Amino acid sequence: MNRTLRVLLGLVAVWTFAGSLAHASEQDAEAARIEARRKARAMAGLPPDDPAEAGRTHAKAGAAAPALVPGFEPQAGGWPADAPKGFQKAVKVEGLDEPDALYHLFVPNEYTPQKEWPAALVLHGGPGGNAGNLVPTFAKRLTERGVLAIFPQALGNKVLLEWNYPHQVRYLRAIVQQIAQRYRLDPSRVYLMGHSMGGGGTWCQGALGKDVWAAIAPLSGWYAAMPRVSPDLYKDLPVYAIHGTADAQVPCSRTDLAEQEFKKLGKADFVYRRLDGVGHDVFTGQGEELDKLCDWLVKQKRAAPANWAGEEEQLVKYGRFFKWSPDGPLGKYAEEGGK
């Protein structure tokens, strides 16, 4: 073998070795990215998004892969065709060791797993309120419009603005994901609404979950409670607010402030029904107003399906004010009680 050929072969060997090192480095970086994403999804309560694992999940569900959204997958075997319809009282939230972890569920009689269905969570007032408070007002209105109506019980329910605490965000997520295993929910049409303390919770959790909710409807709710979330988070989130000018418990100036800030943002998808002479109770004698709200609600749809990981990212930032960490199903507070 002549000298020139030996030199050429040596160069080829060097290039090959260098290329293998670069490839190995790229593989290590990709492995690190995959592991970081896996941890983030696990923190958000989502299943792995590894293609092979996803394929196994889809195969079990008997549905096409593109139709399934993380956090909305069915139970093993698919969504049951004989899932109960109508009223289901005090359904326990699985996996949470909390006596108050329950919700009332109303399923339209026309429900079938052959198509996707919208769902709405309705947050009660308080403290001291209960999951059944808003059932007479909204259960029929929502189910008649083809919406699964969900009425959660606040955990603890002993302090003002209970729904605004970080663990309650994880709690609502657990409820939606549990229901989504048994009923075929539409990931682009999940709504959040509430009255009084529930209205304040709707303002807060709506912003944190801007990547989840298709629209929110705070009624007589305290906008911009401390710690307040950035108004920018509402920019692309449709909002329908109702507040009475004679509200002595939560002044309508709170929703007026939202209107002012949204105008500065140039926000177009904001409906504000400011009811002259009406107090904190915006239900009595307001059937037409409530029907308009529900008609508007069911028309709202996200351009992209719900993204729980996006909500978790906002929640971790928000939780720092409360010295809350994302460890465990509901997270943990640095101090006992966390409040």
Secondary structure by P-SEA (a helix, b strand, c coil): ccaaaaaaaaaaaaaaaaaaaaaaaaaaaaaaaaaaaaaaaaaaccccccaaaaaaaaaaaccccccccccccccccccccccccccccccccccccccccbbbbbbbccccccccbbbbbbbbbcccccccccccccaaaaaaaccbbbbbcccccccccccccaaaaaaaaaaaaaaaacccccccbbbbccccaaaaaaaaaaaaacccccbbbbccccccccccccccccccbbbbbbbbcccccccaaaaaaaaaaaaaaccccccccccccccccccccaaaaaaaaaaaaaaccccccccaaaaaaaaaaaacccccccccccbbbcccccc
